[in-house]
Amino acid sequence: MSTFLPCGTYHETYAQDHAFWQTRFIRGKMILLALVAFIAVPFFLTDYLSEFILFIYWSLGALGVQLLIGYCGQLTLGHAAFLAVGAYASFLIMAMPWPQFMLDMGVVYPLVLLISGVIAGIWCVIFGLPSARVKGFYLILTTMAAQFITVDFFIAKYISQIGGRQQDLTLSSDLVKFGPWTVDTKRDIYYFGLILTILMGFMVVNYIRSKPGRAWVAIRDNDIAAESMGINITLYKLQAFFVSGFIGGVTGAFWGASRNIISVEDFTFGKSLWLVGIILIGGVGSIHGVFFGAAFMVFMIWALQEIVGMVGGTGNIIYYKEIAFGLAICGFLLFEPNGLAYRWWQSKNYFNLWPFSY
């Protein structure tokens, strides 16, 4: 088996066809990427760790949205609500009187992370129930209702008031432990988020390659045809909502642990729009698109901050950020509607097929 498949050497076994990294060249690239992510970034780019942590957060959050919209075809504009459920659930569960030996062993937070994801997944399924009857514009309204009911009503009016804390909940960084490892520095938070991203990414990729993933794609392409083929579309839609909500809950718990404080301002309707914008810019229906879109957003924010600082601009950076976000969405929909992942795919094909590329 040669290194470059497009030259004419094809897969001979099922295992080769479904391998994650199908050639030595790709395996080499992944090893290089791992070295950059685990060594170069945390030790040589320490001044930009905050941007990389933000990139991880947006990537994790958009991963669930990509699964729901890009692979199952279920439109959502309220996914930040499920990030909020995971964040607040993790803070409240950690505040419970856990046995001291469990805290010392560092097993509490991994359990809390899992429980928060499950709670957010179940909450997501509740608002996904209308998908059995409605789709398109009406489903969008249902998911928007999830945003306003969850964040603006339950969390803002009741959950955030528990213990007289008013709007903000705080968490001691000493409680975020995985065995002997305490996640209390910016570098530790980066590693924590990086490992979470790898785990969630592998989970989504394996789901897509399995029976549920094939059913989701069939539902996305034509739900009537999928149902006529014997696919239980309601069951698989709700399964997609659960997995998407689970990822959102884990993302929210990570965000809370990275900042040690959460507020309803962290999960506004605008954040839901940003998550959708990430997959539109990165590419709908592509795992690569999640990371390309998140990187574009983080770079855009960083560039705006630098430009505004150089020209001596005044005012809140958020206004410039929202304008740039809107212009970016319009620009990609007009000139690159398939997103950055499609351009990446086209570039790879050009070099793989050279000198016979068109």
C-alpha positions in Angstrom: 0.0 0.0 0.0 1.6 3.3 -1.1 1.7 6.5 0.9 -0.6 8.5 -1.5 -3.8 6.7 -2.3 -5.0 9.0 -5.2 -2.2 7.8 -7.4 -4.0 4.5 -8.1 -3.5 2.2 -5.1 -6.8 1.4 -3.5 -7.9 -0.3 -0.3 -7.9 -4.0 -0.3 -9.7 -4.7 3.1 -12.6 -3.3 5.0 -10.3 -2.4 7.9 -8.1 -0.3 5.5 -11.2 1.5 4.1 -12.4 2.5 7.6 -9.1 3.3 9.2 -8.9 6.8 10.8 -5.5 7.5 9.2 -5.3 5.5 6.0 -1.7 6.3 4.9 1.7 6.8 6.4 1.7 10.4 5.2 -1.6 11.1 7.1 -0.3 9.3 10.2 2.8 11.5 10.0 0.7 14.6 9.8 -1.3 13.6 12.8 1.8 12.9 14.8 3.1 16.4 13.9 -0.2 17.9 14.9 -0.1 16.1 18.2 3.4 17.4 18.9 2.3 20.9 18.1 -0.8 20.7 20.3 0.7 19.0 23.3 4.2 20.5 23.3 4.6 23.6 21.1 1.4 25.4 22.1 1.6 25.1 25.9 5.3 25.7 26.2 6.3 28.1 23.4 3.0 30.0 22.8 2.1 30.7 26.4 1.1 34.3 25.6 -1.7 33.0 23.4 -3.0 30.2 25.7 -6.2 32.2 26.4 -7.0 32.3 22.6 -6.3 28.5 22.3 -8.6 27.8 25.3 -11.3 29.9 23.6 -10.7 28.0 20.4 -11.2 24.7 22.3 -14.4 26.0 23.9 -15.9 27.1 20.6 -14.8 23.8 18.9 -16.5 21.7 21.6 -19.7 23.8 21.6 -19.9 23.7 17.8 -19.3 20.0 17.6 -22.7 19.2 19.1 -24.3 21.8 16.7 -22.6 20.2 13.8 -23.9 16.7 14.7 -27.4 18.1 15.0 -27.5 20.3 11.9 -24.8 19.0 9.7 -25.4 15.3 10.1 -29.0 14.9 11.2 -30.5 17.9 9.5 -32.2 19.2 12.7 -31.9 23.0 12.8 -31.2 24.7 16.1 -30.8 28.2 17.3 -30.8 27.6 21.1 -27.8 25.4 21.7 -26.2 27.7 24.2 -29.0 26.7 26.6 -27.6 23.2 26.9 -24.1 24.6 27.5 -25.7 26.6 30.3 -27.4 23.5 31.7 -24.1 21.6 31.8 -22.3 24.6 33.4 -24.8 25.2 36.2 -25.3 21.5 36.8 -21.6 21.0 37.3 -21.3 23.9 39.7 -24.4 22.9 41.8 -23.4 19.2 41.9 -19.9 20.1 43.0 -21.3 22.2 45.8 -23.0 19.1 47.3 -21.4 17.6 50.5 -19.2 14.9 48.8 -17.3 12.4 51.0 -13.8 13.8 51.7 -12.1 10.6 50.5 -13.7 11.0 47.0 -12.5 14.6 46.9 -9.0 13.5 47.9 -9.0 10.8 45.3 -10.0 13.2 42.5 -13.0 11.2 41.3 -15.7 13.7 42.0 -15.2 16.1 39.1 -15.0 13.3 36.4 -18.3 12.0 37.8 -19.7 15.6 37.8 -18.6 16.0 34.2 -20.4 12.9 33.1 -23.6 13.7 35.1 -23.7 17.3 33.7 -23.5 15.9 30.2 -26.3 13.4 30.8 -28.5 16.1 32.4 -27.9 18.5 29.4 -28.6 15.6 27.0 -31.9 14.8 28.7 -32.9 18.4 28.7 -32.0 18.6 25.0 -34.2 15.6 24.2 -37.2 17.3 25.9 -36.9 20.2 23.5 -36.2 17.8 20.7 -39.5 16.0 21.1 -41.3 18.4 18.7 -39.0 17.2 16.0 -41.2 14.1 15.7 -43.9 16.4 14.3 -42.3 19.6 13.0 -39.2 20.5 11.0 -37.6 23.5 9.4 -38.8 26.9 10.5 -41.0 25.4 13.2 -38.2 23.4 14.7 -36.1 26.5 14.8 -38.8 28.2 16.9 -38.8 25.3 19.3 -35.0 25.4 19.8 -35.3 29.2 20.3 -37.9 28.5 23.0 -35.3 26.2 24.7 -32.9 29.2 24.8 -35.4 31.6 26.4 -37.1 29.1 28.7 -33.8 27.6 30.0 -31.5 30.6 30.3 -33.8 33.7 30.6 -36.4 32.0 32.8 -35.2 29.0 34.8 -31.6 29.8 35.2 -31.8 33.6 35.5 -34.9 33.6 37.8 -34.3 30.5 39.9 -31.2 28.4 39.5 -28.7 31.3 39.7 -30.5 32.5 42.9 -29.8 29.3 44.8 -27.9 30.1 48.0 -28.4 33.8 47.6 -25.7 34.0 44.9 -27.8 36.3 42.7 -26.5 36.0 39.1 -23.0 34.4 39.4 -21.9 31.0 40.7 -18.3 30.3 41.7 -16.2 27.2 42.0 -12.9 26.7 43.7 -10.2 25.5 41.3 -9.0 23.0 44.0 -12.1 21.0 43.3 -11.4 20.4 39.6 -9.2 17.3 40.0 -8.7 14.1 38.0 -7.0 11.8 40.4 -3.8 13.5 41.5 -4.0 16.1 38.7 -5.5 19.5 39.8 -6.6 21.7 37.0 -5.7 25.1 38.4 -3.4 26.8 35.9 -4.0 28.1 32.4 -1.7 25.3 31.0 -3.7 22.7 32.9 -7.0 24.1 31.6 -5.6 23.9 28.0 -4.6 20.3 28.4 -8.0 19.5 30.0 -9.8 21.1 27.1 -7.6 19.5 24.5 -8.2 16.0 26.0 -11.9 16.7 26.1 -11.9 17.8 22.5 -10.1 14.6 21.4 -12.5 12.4 23.3 -15.6 14.2 22.0 -14.2 14.3 18.5 -13.6 10.5 18.5 -17.0 9.9 19.9 -18.7 11.9 17.2 -16.6 10.4 14.4 -17.4 6.9 15.6 -21.1 7.7 15.9 -21.1 9.0 12.3 -19.4 5.8 11.1 -21.9 3.6 12.9 -25.5 2.6 12.3 -26.9 5.8 14.1 -24.7 8.0 12.0 -25.8 6.4 8.7 -29.4 6.8 9.9 -28.8 10.5 10.7 -27.4 11.2 7.3 -30.4 9.4 5.7 -32.8 11.5 7.8 -30.9 14.7 6.8 -31.0 13.9 3.1 -34.6 12.8 2.9 -36.6 11.8 6.0 -39.5 10.4 4.1 -37.3 8.1 2.1 -35.5 7.1 5.4 -38.7 6.2 7.1 -39.8 4.2 4.1 -36.6 2.2 4.4 -37.5 1.2 8.0 -35.6 3.8 9.9 -37.3 4.9 13.1 -36.7 8.6 12.4 -38.2 9.8 15.7 -35.9 7.5 17.7 -32.8 8.6 15.8 -33.7 12.2 15.9 -34.0 12.1 19.7 -30.7 10.2 19.9 -29.1 12.9 18.0 -30.5 15.5 20.3 -29.2 13.6 23.3 -25.7 13.2 22.0 -25.6 16.9 20.9 -26.9 18.0 24.3 -24.4 15.7 26.1 -21.5 17.4 24.2 -23.0 20.8 25.1 -23.3 19.9 28.8 -19.6 18.7 28.9 -18.6 22.0 27.0 -20.5 24.1 29.6 -18.8 22.2 32.5 -15.4 22.8 30.9 -16.2 26.5 30.4 -17.1 26.9 34.0 -14.1 25.0 35.3 -11.8 27.2 33.0 -13.1 30.4 34.5 -14.3 29.3 38.0 -17.3 31.5 37.7 -20.4 31.4 35.5 -23.2 33.8 34.7 -26.2 33.9 32.5 -24.3 36.4 30.4 -22.1 33.6 29.2 -25.0 31.8 27.5 -27.1 34.4 25.7 -28.9 33.9 22.5 -26.0 35.6 20.7 -23.8 32.7 21.8 -26.2 30.2 20.1 -26.0 32.2 16.9 -22.2 32.1 17.1 -22.2 28.3 17.4 -24.3 28.1 14.2 -22.1 30.7 12.5 -19.0 28.6 13.3 -20.3 25.6 11.3 -21.6 27.8 8.5 -18.1 29.4 8.1 -16.2 26.1 8.7 -18.5 23.9 6.6 -21.8 22.2 7.4 -21.5 18.4 7.6 -17.8 18.3 8.2 -15.9 17.6 11.4 -13.0 19.6 10.0 -15.4 22.5 9.5 -15.9 22.7 13.3 -12.2 23.4 13.9 -11.8 25.7 10.9 -14.8 27.7 11.9 -13.7 28.0 15.5 -10.2 29.0 14.5 -11.6 31.7 12.2 -13.8 33.1 15.0 -10.9 33.2 17.5 -8.5 34.8 14.9 -11.2 37.3 14.0 -11.6 38.4 17.6 -7.9 38.6 18.2 -7.3 40.6 15.0 -10.1 43.0 15.9 -8.6 43.6 19.3 -5.2 44.2 17.8 -6.5 46.6 15.1 -8.7 48.5 17.6 -5.7 48.8 19.9 -3.4 50.0 17.2 -5.7 52.7 15.9 -6.6 53.8 19.3 -10.3 53.0 19.0 -12.6 53.5 21.9 -15.8 51.7 22.9 -16.6 48.1 23.6 -14.9 45.6 21.3 -18.2 43.6 21.3 -19.7 46.0 18.8 -16.9 45.6 16.4 -17.0 41.8 16.9 -20.7 41.5 16.2 -20.3 43.6 13.0 -17.4 41.5 11.8 -19.4 38.3 12.6 -22.3 39.4 10.5 -20.1 40.5 7.6 -18.2 37.2 7.8 -21.5 35.2 7.6 -22.7 37.2 4.6 -19.3 36.9 2.9 -19.1 33.1 3.3 -22.7 32.6 2.2 -22.1 34.6 -0.9 -18.6 33.5 -1.9 -17.9 30.2 -0.1 -21.2 28.7 0.9 -19.6 25.3 1.5 -17.3 26.7 4.1 -13.6 26.5 4.8 -13.6 22.7 5.0 -14.6 22.5 1.3 -11.7 24.8 0.4 -9.4 22.6 2.4 -10.7 19.5 0.6 -10.2 21.2 -2.8 -6.6 22.2 -1.9 -5.8 18.6 -0.8 -7.2 17.2 -4.0 -5.2 19.7 -6.1 -1.9 18.5 -4.6 -2.9 14.8 -4.4 -3.8 14.7 -8.1 -1.0 16.9 -9.3 0.2 17.1 -12.1 -3.1 16.0 -13.5 -5.3 18.3 -11.3 -8.0 20.4 -13.0 
